[in-house]
Amino acid sequence: MTAISQRAPRLEAHAGGMREDEATRVAQALVERGVIARVARPAAYRFGVRVPLGDGREALWDVDGAAGLEAQIMRNGMLVGFVPQVPGSEHFDEEQTVQAIVSADYGTA
């Protein structure tokens, strides 16, 4: 394995979901921008970002392990909406991921 592939670039990481360290950095960057966010742990060895929406809903970003960035909108454990996959997001770096989450349209409750 080359040194480049050992660094696990964003493309590789996003092809199968977020790694824990990546989710931690994205959540931290969101907090620094004033967004309430934390690491989501939907299952063993799966990670994403949880963003409370302030109306009883929360967005769970990238918790399904699929390629690309998308969110499930949940209320009381029930799926009530979604943010479709952001085009080209399977190639996003962490800053682009943060931007996409900050600028997402979550609709109304």
N, C-alpha and C positions, 0 to 999 in steps of 0.2 A: 504494500500500500504506500502511495506517495504521501509526502507531507501535506499536499493540498487536500487530498481526500480524507486525511486524518482530522482536519479542521472542521469537518461536517458543515459545509456551506449551507446557507438557507434553503437552497433548492433541494438538497437531500433531506434536510430536516422536515420541510413542509410536504414532501412527497408522502410522508406517512404520519403527519401530525407533529405537534410541538414536543420538543424535549423539555424536561423539567427546568433546566437552566435557561432555556430560551423563554419559556413561559414566565419565569421569574423576572427576567430582564424586561420583557414586554410589559408586565404588570407594573414594575417599578417605573418605567418610562411614562406609563399612563398616569400613575400617581403624581409624578413630577409635573404633569400637565394639568393637574387638578381633577382627574377622573378617578372615581373610586374603583379600584380594581384589585383583584388578588388571583393567585394561581388556583385554577380549578383542577380537581383530581377526580374525574368521573369513574375511573376504574384503575386497577393495578397497572402501573407503568404507562398510564395515559394522562396527559396534561393539556391544559388549555388556559384560557383567561376568563374569569367571571367578572362581569360588569353589572352591578345593580342599577336599575333604571329609575328608581325613585317612585314608582307607581305600583309596586308589588311585583313587577316583572324583573327578570334578570336576563342578560345576554350571556350565553356560554359560547365563547369563541373557540373554534378549532378543537372541540372535544371529541369529535367522532373518528379521528384518525385518518380522514380522507385527505387527498391532495387538495391544496387550495385553502383559502381562508373564507369561512362562513360562520354564521352564528345561529344557534337555536335560542328562541325567546321562550322563557319558561315562567310560569306563575304557579306557585304551590306544587311544584314537581310535574306540572302538566305542560306540554308543548302548546303554546298559544300563537306562535309565529316564527318567522325565521328571517335572517338576512341572507339572501342567496350568495353563492360563491362570488367573490370579487374577481372579475376577469383578470387573468395574468398573475393572480396572487400566489400561485405555486412557485413563482420566481421572486417574490418579495423578500427584501432584507428586513431586519427587525424594525428599522425606522419607518419603512413603508407599511409594515403591519400595524404599527402604532398609529400612523396617520389614517389608515383605513378604519380602524376601530373608533378613533376620535371623530371622524366625519361620517360615520354610519347613520343611516336613517332607520330608526327603530319603530316608526309608525306611532300610533296612539294605542293607549291601553284598551 
